[in-house]
């Protein structure tokens, strides 16, 4: 253990009209510092996770927090980006500083402002996280990319539309209890399973209900080294944290396997000296329902090609063998790119300290988090446990 989460703040995800990246950053930064019970001057360094890729005209956000919190002036502040895993990349940058003993308190912020961008431009911006030389022409943006993955998975293992609909329905049901979620509506299995005017086909076998929401939002945490954390009011420790990168081009790998995610999970669990069965819940990267399905296999919950068993037999539901996305996941919560990884850590910390309200997994003591950039290219796994509640 090299670091702990000792404070956090999470804004509502959704459409934030009239609020820019600077406003979103300022709100959660102040909240996280206050929640940690420290003064802004105690922060040694700041990391800001911000994907951008054309969503915001402000492409240099690292010092924006100082306008809201002048006491942070002259502190080192750095923007971090790693596609849809940007938030976790910022978290790991902060943990690395603590591990090197170059900081005691680190402020990590994840932020994205997406909804001001016209629809066609959103797809183009997101495709910048693909291998542009080969994949930029895929119709439908990243939905088209994951539609292709779903098509290949279906070719190998049969039509999995029932499983995808069950994943979407589960996450929307869970999201009703999440006060930060973009969509707090239980859509039900039948709506998610059927093509309709309100749930049209988007790409390949994926319908609108299979795709995460375009959202604005921000979340922040304060990290502290282990010794410092013992004097804080609460502390959620990183029992393990790993990053594994794979080839960027989909043409160089079997895109139905998420092998980088599998390696990241294996390394994290080994480092934590745990098995998947020891975890009480998982927050995973369901940018599309097919991603969550394959991630069941990558984390070792089901054998390859049998991920559908995990959802159709109720293993990943609240009260099941391993609840997955009790927050509602990206599917319900929304997916403001830079904020997603930080949000996952905040929501897991809330669970482990008994502060998750109606989302609470009973007696949760160990959590797994998986956040990925691209098509399982940048893979981050964290294993968290509560030291002080």
Order of alpha helices (4+ residues) and beta strands (2+ residues): beta-alpha-beta-alpha-beta-alpha-beta-alpha-alpha-alpha-alpha-alpha-beta-beta-beta-alpha-beta-alpha-beta-alpha-alpha-beta-alpha-alpha-beta-beta
